[in-house]
Amino acid sequence: MVRGVNFQLVSITGRIDQDAHKKMRITIPDVIKLIEEQTGGQIPASEWFTVPSMMPLGRGLGFMQNTPQLELCTHFACGMSTFIYIDDDRSYRPITDLMNIDKFIDLFVDISNLYADKKKGASKRARVKLATGIRYVKDKGMLSRLTKAFLKTGDYLTLSDFMNHVIMIGMMHFQDVWNFDLERVQHCDINYAVPDGRIIPFCTMNTIHRSRVEKKFSVPVDEWRARHKPSKIEEDSITEFYADE
């Protein structure tokens, strides 16, 4: 069962000529616009959110459950996503048709601040706030699932049941020399660990460090075979060229 579709935009990191680069270049706004066009407007360009915009949700739930949750704090320009809701007749529509996402995010910001500011009775006040958030939900079916997922149980099993009714659509774009931004690097949440102990942000690895790292730590194939004794799958991966059928 498909629960999400993620578009990986091409990152031009040196193994392509200028003419091909111009033909292949595509940005996150380009893809969002094409999705709107190719779905006949059913997934509008206006209904997308940056990845870190969901950070208050993870933080608020973490406070309420007294268990830290995943906080998506990557740079806003690294990716975008949205959800589509699947109706009983298998038609779909953006989740923003069913609930006010902006208000819901603001709600969890307020909940997080109750705990961060150590307000008296923060736990009870947070649950009251969350209960009042039902006014931001426009669809009764979704309201029932959200109430169960966030108010009654709040565990991953219940949340997965809610997710069975939606499909996430997302995309991200690794940096290259044409869109390199140091601020994005500082907020990177996808990193390489190299043998000398350094942690290198993904985008800087491909645009700056890869050639030096490979030169420093690479070994001849025969030496690697002698050390590692590769399996057949590993051996095939370095001796057989991929051929598209």
Secondary structure as UniProt FT lines:
FT   STRAND          4..8
FT   HELIX           18..24
FT   HELIX           28..38
FT   TURN            39..41
FT   HELIX           45..47
FT   STRAND          49..50
FT   HELIX           51..54
FT   HELIX           55..65
FT   HELIX           76..78
FT   STRAND          79..86
FT   TURN            88..89
FT   STRAND          92..94
FT   HELIX           95..97
FT   HELIX           101..116
FT   TURN            117..118
FT   TURN            120..121
FT   HELIX           122..132
FT   HELIX           133..136
FT   HELIX           140..146
FT   HELIX           147..152
FT   HELIX           156..163
FT   TURN            164..165
FT   STRAND          166..172
FT   TURN            177..178
FT   HELIX           182..186
FT   STRAND          191..193
FT   TURN            195..196
FT   STRAND          199..201
FT   HELIX           202..204
FT   HELIX           205..209
FT   HELIX           210..217
FT   HELIX           221..228
FT   HELIX           232..239
//
